[in-house]
């Protein structure tokens, strides 16, 4: 079973039961100090492993960059 | 570039000595450099490192972006090696809701409750949206953030931001990246008188004299990015900004002479021979 959701503005299909931690692991190789928003709220790092993604979720997976 | 490096090494000790006598406190932290540097727009991490070192800054702004577009951990390693503190911004946010969420995400990512709060009205001018800015500032202060608020040069709005608990008020000199300098020095000086928290001139600096003017007007520090990162020689401009901020600060403390309509001789007329 897969679920449909949006990650960083693009539609994706993920295995049912995928956690935020697994998504971060997949997406953030080479990045440190990542932050995740789910449906407009922060997902604290301490909850990544226990937060399962749901159909229709909007995820933003963010990392540091240069800025003024 | 080699010349830049030599310049930095030669001048650093003298500057450090001067700076040590005039520290600057922001959000409970003490800094000896009064130059805050934005990191956006540099061509490489090598140039970033040399710019940061040349500027003498101790506080640099950073941003959060989608991971596909982000810089990668090497940038943080460079900044860590330079020993600078990170100040996350909320660049690009147009509503209080976006800015508050971005600040909360930055707190999670960077493990700091400091934020450069930026809430802009549109993409064309990047001018602050005063209504959304006030709303976001109040929410973030209540949530325990140390808020450094990027704002217009309106002294009354600056006072309101200080009143709700912002740790610093950061008026623009002119629009972000415009290089137009300080368009209303009167407002900047008035704002400095209006608030007791630090005032940081943020945005619009084009060259060293703009940074010096900000300090002469009584600003506590200057925040700039484009003036250095888009200069033809960024490392050299970083050093120029460092010296301009130092010079402006010293001049402010020394007290400029009053402007006069007519000349006043500096050579005494007493004993002038009749020839």
Interface residues (C-beta under 8 A of the other chain):
Chain A: X8 X9 X27 X28 X30 X31 X32 X33 X34 X35 X36 X37 X40 X41 X42 X44 X45 X60 X61 X62 X63 X64 X65 X66 X67 X68
Chain B: X38 X39 X40 X41 X42 X48 X61 X62 X63 X64 X65 X66 X67 X68 X69 X70 X71 X72 X73 X75 X76 X89 X91 X97 X101 X104 X105 X106 X108 X109 X110 X111 X176 X177 X225 X226 X229
